[in-house]
């Protein structure tokens, strides 16, 4: 069976620490797949907040998530402390990939990788739009 592969890009744009909450645990007693997606959302929201934005307001433009992939590397349990790194890749005119690497904070052992494809969106016009210049500057990209 072919496996999903998520490579780690070179452009690290943000890091944060999070903890596994009891609500993140599934029936098998470890970090659940849906909780991984929630953790990526928290990391992304913190990145936006660190720049004074929200996910629906970067110079009046927002984002939508167009696809998601998660690859597990090892288990995590309540109340493990995690380190999350956020990378960007495949920056285009209206979209980019955000890649998240989740590790155990105490030993650096990798727990999971995830990728979300992000499309910038004009909610007033209900259509995709160009990535705002301030966002491109924040991730070290030139305006397009």
Secondary structure, 3 states (H helix, E strand, C coil): CCCCCCCCCCEEEEEEEEECCHHHECCCCCECHHHHHHHHHHHHHHHHHHCCCECCEECCEEEEEEEEEEEECCCCCCCCEEEEEEEEECCCCCEEEEEEEEEECCCCCEEEEEEEEEEEEECCCCEECCCCHHHHHHCCCCCC
